[in-house]
């Protein structure tokens, strides 16, 4: 195996130009009404198509899956047609793109989702999301108390993920990444504090991974496993009051069950929000149970990525924030050029707005 971040690599039969990935980042730039992807978004992603692979921003699979206003969906005809502009722009520039399929679970509000949010159990964690303010406009609002999902809700959600994956194929995506990290729906099924169920989806570790593995298998059956990936965050505490002492074991159990599925990749999100450091022992445990392609994201440097690649701990390396202000990030990394700063002003334009702070960051001259 080459230890070069810039060598060609394949995800199954999908060739990638390099091992640099643009991580998924919520940017809230859709056209209204309907949260429809648009030409401005196509420009934004095309500018960053120097990455071997792009993962789209979190994309809700249904109305009830929504937790942030103005994020793009993948469940209406208008969504599919809008995304076709994006996938064509990325492909024309020589890269590949997966859509991140998103259900936020309890991290939502009825004014965004259109109904009471759903979760494994009626357990609320103090949290705020981006939504409509009572006085008008948008801002951070406190989440609602969720209701516990019924078996029908679970069955419907699996079907929604399958349909969203089929919609993604129609829209021209190369694959889908199922978001099971950061305190969103699947992550709350994995955690003890948020999953108080007494049916087949709660209690034992095996039961807590069931919803995720059933959904992954259903999506694999629908579009092919080499087009299906998953994002996990066992060392990130976002969305929960306290760390879960069993979460690493639960994730390792899930990985062992994913291994025979031959997924495109497993994506670990690390070192963001509230987190614990990832011990090297965990990397070794993952490799012992999961032989497939592994992606890592979270405040990476080029040197750290090269080190993990050389040790065989990961195969793909995703960069988020640096891609905001460095549309040519992979080229800068290859040439050891300095990176443009992500400044305080950029934080004001992350979530929503126009081209400013979105498509107006320049590539490096020369």
Buried (B, 14 or more C-beta within 10 A) or exposed (E): EEEEBBBEBEBBEBEBBBBBBBBBBBBBBBBEEEBBBBEBBBBBBBBBBBBBBBBBBBBBBBBBBBBBBBBBBBBBEBBBEBBBBBBBBBBEBEBBBBBBBBBBBBBBBEBBBEEBBBBBBBBBBEBEBBBBEEEEEBBEBEBBEBBBBEEEBBEBBBBBBBBBBBBBBBBBBBBBBBBBBBBBBBBBBBBBBBBEBEEBBBBEBEBBBBBBBBBBBBBBEBBBBBBBBBBBBBBBBBBBEEBBEBBBEBBBBBBEBBBEBBBBBBBBBBBBEEBEEBEEEBBEBBBEBBEBBBBBBBEBEBEEBBEBBEEEBBBBBBBBBBBBBBBBBBBBBBEEBEBBEBEEEBEEBBBBBEEEBBBEBEBBEE
